[in-house]
Amino acid sequence: MTLSTPFNAFRIHNDAAGYRSGIESIVLDALNPGEVVIKTTYSSVNYKDALAGTGEGKILRRFPLVGGIDVAGHVVASTDPAFKEGDAVLVTGCGLSETRDGGYAEYARLEARWVIPLPSGLTLRESMILGTAGFTAALALFRMCENRQTPDLGPLAVTGATGGVGSLAVDIFSRAGFEVHAISGKPENAGYLTAIGARKVLPRDALATTRPMETARFGGGLDNVGGPMLASLLAQTVPYGNVATAGLAASADLATTVMPFIIRGVSLLGVASAGTARDIRDTVWQRLASDWKPAHLDTICTRETTLEGLPEVFRTMLAGGSFGRTLVRMG
């Protein structure tokens, strides 16, 4: 691999010709600087990728950029002594497809400070079925457990449970010893949710209350939806339970009161995976490769695609027609 060897990349532009994305032939020197060059094996598709690839969301802060917030592969060159040729590595978030070229390319050039050696217990394929979605779900659990969440407090609710983060959260939380209640507006997927670890599958109206306080029925949970469902989950959480918020699939608004916080001591924890500190990032990935490793990754990976298939995947995802995780394979 040389600086002038061409390879394929799914690149996003926004200029006088408009917002557009697609496969281009580029060279390594067109990518952002970085100490580690990898030959990409897998990436994945997250909601953020669909927004970036279509222009439906203002994700990219500079153009043009290679899309893809996740990447995994083998090192082919490194100026950092921590990495050598042939090492299996991964990166999720950390500015990929936002301020830096991402993982939708046959090669990626990365900053060494964010490159994670593939943990023992995970394959490269498994690491990208997890990707940002799995890391986000596990980071939510990490934050909850740091704040004294235990299975004894009661079941954890997961909203948006058929999505990537939601599906992996159901499996990860169950593996960690928690009873999981999946909240979903897709009753046809109840069997899927039960198969990956949900004890109960509840309809969306389980979180339809508009009262500031309701009978406490959940030990806490992970919300991927925002808006009224998050407010309702807070109103139904037991004393000193934790609710983590990681998404806004329905709404970025939150109309609630302070009552769950000051009467029951409920905690609302933000989960921002992209900029997670390196020491926490390492710890979470080690948990994902060991005691928190989902038991149903092949079930949760509901689709595989190549760079050529990305536009269709993006359209399906933004239309609400996808569930589980989509793996992107190179070649």
KOLSE-317016 format. One line per field, with one value per residue (C-alpha): y, z, x. Coordinates in steps of 0.001 Angstrom, whole numbers, padded with zeros to 6 digits. Example, Ala and Ser with C-alpha at 12.3 -4.5 7.8 and 13.67 -1.06 7.14 Angstrom:
v = (-004500/-001060)
w = (007800/007140)
u = (012300/013670)
END
This chain:
v = (000000/003371/006932/006821/003387/003896/002257/002592/004815/005968/009737/012587/016041/019309/022072/024186/021004/020109/017422/014030/010774/007697/005452/007111/005985/007855/007481/007269/010770/012070/010888/012803/012395/009644/007359/004060/002789/-000237/-002381/-002312/-005617/-004464/-001385/-000997/001219/003410/005904/008659/007142/007233/010889/011756/009770/011335/014829/014401/015389/017874/015361/016246/019352/019421/018157/016016/013119/009345/008168/005508/006086/002528/000615/-002594/-004266/-005082/-002647/-002305/000580/002465/005159/004508/001721/000510/-000964/-003246/-004657/-007364/-006190/-006492/-003180/-001173/002417/003665/007316/009569/012040/009492/010718/013978/015729/012849/010332/007268/003548/003248/002662/-000154/001622/003983/006251/006731/008585/006096/007538/006215/002863/-000086/-003400/-006044/-007515/-011221/-012803/-010824/-011339/-008358/-009283/-009393/-006078/-004371/-006056/-004304/-001094/002241/000738/-001953/000384/002872/000209/-001066/002473/003108/000024/001034/004444/002947/000417/003142/004838/001735/000133/-003518/-006220/-006025/-002608/-004248/-004704/-002410/-000967/-000526/001759/001544/-002063/-003366/-000817/-001411/000141/-001241/-004801/-004927/-003356/-006092/-008755/-007006/-006112/-009667/-011092/-008810/-010381/-007850/-008613/-006699/-005341/-004340/-001465/-001626/-000371/-003375/-006292/-008469/-008511/-009676/-013135/-011617/-009552/-012531/-014625/-012105/-011837/-009784/-011197/-009124/-007226/-004233/-001939/001747/002648/001136/004486/006649/008353/012146/012315/013576/010519/007038/003721/002662/-000441/-000255/-000344/002034/001664/002902/005299/005641/007602/010841/012963/011695/008106/009227/011429/008497/006155/008630/008831/005018/004389/003141/005182/005613/003892/005154/006031/006451/008517/007737/008700/010910/008727/010340/013714/015795/017413/016408/017811/016551/017776/017541/015237/011879/013398/015047/012595/009263/010218/008971/009774/010710/009784/011067/008640/010347/007534/009440/011314/008782/008980/006358/004593/004121/003115/000363/-000887/-001035/-002947/-005443/-006025/-006437/-009125/-010988/-011034/-008532/-010075/-010483/-014089/-013494/-011413/-013497/-013005/-009260/-008927/-008931/-007653/-007518/-005175/-003762/-000138/-000387/-001218/001681/004118/001555/000713/004417/004904/001881/002939/006515/005210/003113/-000144/-001722/-003599/-005117/-004341/-003975/-005093/-003556/-005842/-004760/-006742)
w = (000000/-001052/-000765/-004439/-004577/-005387/-003346/-002966/-000389/000285/000402/001349/-000264/000334/-002062/-004925/-006611/-003550/-000872/-002282/-001379/-003164/-003963/-005247/-005988/-003707/-002420/001097/000938/000537/004064/007290/008866/011433/012880/012098/008688/008582/005839/006676/007159/008552/009442/010431/009905/012731/012617/012633/009494/007713/008648/007460/004246/003139/004544/006666/009727/010219/011271/009275/010323/007290/003709/001893/004328/004128/005973/008659/012391/013014/011572/012249/010431/010436/010737/007546/008700/011958/013186/016741/018477/020239/016948/014466/011069/011321/014588/014692/015847/015974/016377/017125/017218/018072/015301/012492/009803/011697/011694/010322/007499/008655/008100/004780/002794/001975/004017/006979/008527/012240/015257/017492/020667/019686/018203/020384/020083/019387/022818/023329/023145/020112/016387/014041/012731/016234/017099/014265/014957/018279/016952/018290/019043/021323/022888/023625/025242/027352/028297/029525/031741/032928/033974/035683/037618/038687/040178/042183/039791/040746/039542/042944/042012/039385/035616/033190/030408/026948/024525/020780/021516/017935/016842/016964/020365/021778/020556/021911/025195/025660/025197/027192/030155/030258/030165/033076/035214/034822/033927/030738/029581/025917/024829/021144/018698/016453/017903/014948/016358/019865/019194/018139/021341/023528/021714/022459/026168/026900/029771/028681/025503/026206/023759/023560/025624/028635/028634/027691/031011/031157/034945/036662/038936/038444/040233/040146/037971/036533/038232/035514/031873/028635/026456/022755/021848/023858/024284/026172/026486/028379/030638/031319/032086/034628/036237/036617/037944/041488/044162/043328/039988/036949/033495/030760/027683/024425/021534/020127/017546/018396/019841/021273/023710/027329/029102/032678/036264/039007/041028/040092/040982/044294/045606/044441/043884/040289/038229/034542/033006/029644/027344/024803/023305/020679/023036/025859/027734/026670/030053/030171/026507/027189/030216/028343/025418/027809/029374/025900/025150/028391/030916/029025/025584/023926/023470/020274/017967/014894/015543/016107/012862/010614/007473/005766/002947/000967/000171/-002869/-000713/001717/000077/000244/003869/004768/003158/004925/008289/008068/007034/010204/008283/009758/012962/014580/013184/009649/009118/006299/004841/002536/-000617)
u = (000000/001466/000227/-000784/-002468/-006183/-008941/-012710/-014373/-017935/-017411/-019749/-019651/-021465/-020457/-021769/-023007/-025103/-025105/-024204/-022508/-021258/-018333/-015164/-011646/-009240/-005685/-004332/-002956/-006534/-007366/-006829/-003400/-002960/-000333/-002092/-003219/-005513/-006959/-010645/-012433/-015787/-017785/-021441/-024480/-025756/-028619/-026019/-024461/-027808/-028282/-024776/-024958/-028232/-027827/-030968/-028927/-026108/-023466/-020366/-018470/-016218/-016361/-015564/-015263/-015410/-018533/-018810/-018410/-017152/-014205/-012287/-009431/-005720/-002832/-000777/001434/002050/004406/003217/005200/002034/000810/002512/001627/-001009/-002571/-006368/-007878/-011101/-012288/-015809/-016833/-013890/-014742/-015039/-017453/-017792/-014419/-012301/-012558/-014452/-014699/-016552/-013374/-011000/-008324/-008522/-005902/-006477/-005165/-003357/-004859/-008309/-007293/-008396/-006542/-009184/-009963/-009447/-012889/-014104/-013625/-013434/-016880/-018345/-016720/-018567/-021898/-021396/-019815/-021013/-024438/-023078/-020549/-023332/-025516/-022636/-021571/-025128/-024928/-021462/-022774/-025819/-023744/-021320/-024392/-025354/-027829/-028433/-030840/-032564/-033994/-036183/-036370/-034608/-036777/-035282/-037127/-036635/-035776/-035695/-033071/-029344/-028665/-031910/-031346/-027819/-028922/-031540/-028866/-026110/-028329/-029671/-026134/-025235/-027954/-030781/-034373/-035136/-038487/-038341/-040598/-041462/-044036/-043392/-045384/-044408/-040855/-041802/-040374/-037056/-036853/-037674/-035069/-032297/-033069/-036194/-038265/-041267/-042121/-044350/-046169/-045356/-048402/-046640/-044838/-047811/-048492/-048355/-048505/-045336/-045289/-046731/-046545/-042900/-042514/-038996/-035631/-034432/-033611/-032143/-034128/-033335/-036445/-036655/-039762/-042836/-041570/-038478/-040589/-042921/-040038/-038680/-042131/-042247/-038736/-038183/-036375/-032699/-033032/-031137/-032401/-029786/-030613/-028829/-031110/-033846/-035563/-038928/-038027/-035196/-037649/-038135/-041190/-041046/-040926/-038324/-040589/-038951/-035594/-036428/-039047/-037603/-033978/-034093/-030982/-031005/-027654/-026462/-024652/-022384/-020335/-018355/-016043/-015727/-012414/-009867/-009684/-013463/-013486/-010930/-012876/-016193/-014666/-013116/-016549/-018075/-015493/-016108/-018972/-021158/-020634/-024047/-025070/-027063/-024867/-025675/-029401/-028992/-027008/-030067/-028368/-024981/-024073/-021179/-020349/-022611/-025628/-025298/-027772/-030592/-029759/-029814/-033234/-034689/-033293/-034587/-038019/-038157/-037998/-034881/-034224/-031180/-027756/-026408/-022807/-020748/-018101/-015313/-014736)
END
